[in-house]
Amino acid sequence: MGLKEYLRNTSVPVFLAVMVFAIASWIDLNGVWVEIPLMVNVLPEGWALPSYLVIITQIANVGPLAYTVAKKLAPRRVQEWWVVYVIIGVGLVACLLLVFFWDETSVVGGEEHSTALLVLTLFLALVDCTSSVVFLPYMAQYTAQYLNALYVGEGLSGLIPGVLGIVQGIGKDPTCVNGTRTDANGTEVGHVVYPVYDPPLFSVSVFFGILCVLLFASGFAFTLLHFHPRLREHKVSRIVVITAAAAGTRKSRPSPEESSSGIDSPSASVEVHSQDTTATDTDTTAVDAKTIQKSQSLDGISSISSSNIDSFSPKSLRVVVHLMLIGWINALSNGVLPSIQSYSCLPYGNLAYNLSVRLSILANPLACFFGLFVRTRSTVAFVVLAAIGTVFSAYHVAMAALSPYPPLYDHTAGVVLVVSTFVLLTAIFSYVKMSIAIALSHRGGARGLLWCGGVTQVGSCIGAIVIFVLVNVAKLFESKDPCA
């Protein structure tokens, strides 16, 4: 499809509605990560806070599993459209509660913890992880060009929090102030030096308030998309109905086979049309989308794709290498590196940590956008890029192990090195993950993506568990008092 034909067949209101609706996919959880550089300075977990959030995110993967099982057991009752409302609604309520309670703590197991933040983050992670298996099937009701809007919106769910974080302020090192220490009776018992941080342009609470507004906008956009008659006209089922009705008017008498199947029958067209115009229609299209996609010019491509899918085997050398790379990369990028980022970057100052967190969140969608134009399916290229990212990752693990006094911790060169390497490894890993997913989809279709998703979760889970034990049980990484 050429650009002119694409634009001619695309409704701008539908495209914008899908894009704004898709922002709700990960914007709230990405927002929590953007605010971590401000939270670690005041919450009791300190530098270990990211490791708690990583393990919580992995626990939240029970959400997609529970949805998949429920959809299998009760496909008519579990419909995508109302699950989307649950996802956006829970995210909105959780962000609203974070506005007021993100810094509330309580004693658990004899230690003070950020109970409100951790519990509400679990809810955010549950719905965001579940969105991955709900949003895309819902969009299967619409013609293919609107999938681009979905991916643009998902990219914006990372870009918007990252940009807001940069506008909020990239942070400076604290000023150490002398104070007094008092006992329970208010009697002065000594002196203490404590850090005072410059306030950001707007607070953490205001940041989560902005996310609430954006989630409300996503919910409103989805309401228009699902219920507004002019936007619903672009559903695949309606297009098929119109086509069938037109074909029925051209035929004076349908064949017995057509009459029995209901295809091209005006009565069948009216029946499907009435189902589509109700507000509580099912999310599974009544007519196979392939009906509007078949053409003689695509027969060759379809046969090639089918042969690739039929020949897909997870035991082939190339697929094994791809899956091993996916598992390794996700163990690092979703488990190890986010958990130790505070230990590898904070010794170089708040500026270094703020930049590495927020620029890396921006690097993720930008790398995927780059991958739309520069594509590769070369296994050698994947291995080389993964090796480069692994070298950068090893550097950060080493810096975290040497915390709180890693090499060049008091030099500008150290700041530049630690920030640039983290942003680069994030971009490299994001590009490789997307490229391998495309390659596996080309070779194995849905089966290839199923293997990719399964290995992704296994790798992420293993990385998160291992690093959580090393950080919070073995205590291998050391933080420091900024005023020590």
C-alpha angles and dihedrals in degrees: 000000000000124000094255092049090046092053092044092053095044124089111216094210091051092046092051093045092052092046095051092043091052092055087078091066099088108346096109097048091043087051091057090054092048090056096048094095088061095041099052089063095060109022121088096240089064114178091358093064095096091056090057091050092049094053091046090054090053092050088053091066086087084079097071090041093053091047092050092051092047091048090051094049098041109018094164096050098041101066124174097230097063092038087058089056090051091051094050093040096051090046091050094049092045092051090047090053090048089058089067106023109031092113097042113122138188138183114263121175091351093305131096114246138178092250098169094049094046095047095045091046088055090057091047091050092048094056096038093051090047091052088068091068097036109043097054096049089048091054089054084083090068131066117275099257091069091064086076088060089052092053092045090053092049089051090051089053086071100033097052097054090044093053091045089052092052091048089048090060136278094235137241133226113274127256113240114229130189116239143159130258119221133191128231091281093054094252116146109246103170149320129286136187114221134177123251116200124206109248116249122242088266131006131255089254092055089048092056089045089058089051089053090056091049092049090050089052089051091052091049091049091051091050090055091045095051103036109024109100095218092053095042089059088079094063114119092236092058093048090051091048093052091048092049093048092050091049090049092057091053093055118072095195124012119220119257090252091054092046093052093048095044093228115144089004115135092217091053089048092054091049095052091043092055091051092051095052095056119099094230101052121148119260094231111088113243092218123054109255089222088074091075096039102054118105135146092249091060098047093091093049091048092052092049091050091048092050091050092051093046091051094048113123127172087211096063114109096241094049091046090053091048093050092046090052091049092051094046095045093048092047087058102036099039100031120018106030101047089048095053099033091100091053094047098043109027094067085067091054140268091286092060093047094047093049095046093050099044099037091048090054088053091046093060100066092034091056090050090049089051088052091061089067103029107049131174136173095184112132090204090056091050092051093047094048092045089051091052091049090048091054090053089046091051089053091055093046089052092049090049091050090051092048135160092031109029122163115292092008090146098042131086089230089063091054092050092047097048094045097044095047093050093049092046095049089049091052093045095048092046091052094047093047092051093044093050091048089054091047093050090047090053092049100039110013113207091351091056091049090048090057090045092052094045094050090045091058094044093050093046092048094049092048093048095049095046095048093043090057092046093049103039105024107028091033092212094155124065130208127197140218107253089221097045 
